Amino acid sequence: MNIFSKLAITAGMSVLLAAGVAQAQSKTFNVWWYELPDSAQALAWTKALGEFKTKHPDVTVNFEQKTFDQLQKAGSLILNSDQAPDVLEYNKGNATAGLVASQGLLTPLDDEFKKRGWDKILNETNTQLSKYDQNGIYGSGPIIGVPAYAEFVSVFYNIDMFNANGIKVPTTIDEFEAAMDAFQKKGITPLAYGTVDSNAQHLVYTLALTQADDTWVKNYQGLKAPLDTKPFLFAAQKIVDWVKKGYISKDSTGLKGQDAANVFSAGKAPMYVSGTWNNGNFSSTIKNFKWSQFIFPTPKYSTGSTGSMFMVPKSAKNKDLAYDFIDIVLSKQNQNDQANFGGVAIAADPAAITDEVGKRNVQLFNEISSKGGLGFYPDWPVPGYYELLIQATTGLVNGSTTPDQFADRLKKAYDDAQAAQ
């Protein structure tokens, strides 16, 4: 080989190496989530991104704030395109995670679970919503998502308003209605409520769960039988009655969940039935009164589950980086951070939780989960149920839908999906 050939090879290798370095330096890690910036999850995950950047200084991190509705409505289209990120937060359940899993749009994570020790952090209970079979039904099949927190629907209440009006925290549904009646008689609308998004169905489902047993919940969530509408009929009738009695404002039909949360945080309503994702917002914005939470009085079940999951799209360009990010989120330090930001961390050290809200959330979640009381969410079993429940509940509040019509609409859509199994 002559000197010119050697020089040519050396020069060629230099060009390739330079191109490789440039490519590594220009690698972009794309991550999406929809948690509000002041939520415990978002605060902890932002810290996780900071740690990720330190560990990967040659990688450009591109975070995009999404909304729940964006991914709820267009998730399949996004994941089935070249615009999918490397990792994203996505809703669990048959109608969402199950749907895109059945379409082959997600990366199975079973190998990473064992390789990275995630199976030592998350037990079977915590991962039952991570697995979906070929039909998109939860509970079995490959692992396609990693939960990093838990969540549940409870009653946020204004302690000062309760004390000023001599009202105690209710422990039965009769006491709950008596408390609302006492507020209403003093000219106070007791419940902040919004029917434009998920807040609508969470209250309806919470009421339905007061009438549900193990068989009903398992059948409903697993599409195991035609829909028994009795619990939903009970819930629908309660909503209609509560509107008539002034416990819920008819103006709720124009409000989103965040609007209703603002009504509560402004001290204009003593109660708000919603999820733990509000804790960060309330902790930072409520300064003029004391507030807390209590579990809605049901015999066993509450609306809730392990939280939305981090998933890696099948088309992700940097899967190893996605796994590294999930590693950080599941670390004991980041889980402790999440709890101390007021979140319901799934793997925190209880002794390390100093935040009052975080301690309360862990306590309430343990109270629910220890009795097997996670009833999941009402929109999970059937694709499109999320929108249907919102529309039907709005009809209950504005008077255009009767409880029987409400139950019939739910049953038709449910039974069609169940029969197609």
JOSUL-V388549 format. One record per helix or strand of 2 or more residues. SS is the DSSP state (H for helix, E for strand). FROM is the first residue (numbers start at 1). TO is the last residue. If there is no record, write none. Layout:
ss->{SS;SS}
from->{FROM;FROM}
to->{TO;TO}
This chain:
ss->{H;E;H;E;H;E;H;H;H;H;E;E;E;E;H;H;E;H;H;H;H;H;E;H;E;E;E;H;H;H;H;H;H}
from->{3;28;40;60;68;87;94;110;118;124;131;142;146;149;159;173;191;198;214;230;250;257;271;276;291;304;309;319;332;350;356;385;403}
to->{25;33;55;65;79;90;102;115;121;127;132;143;147;158;164;185;192;209;222;244;254;265;275;285;294;306;311;329;340;352;370;398;419}
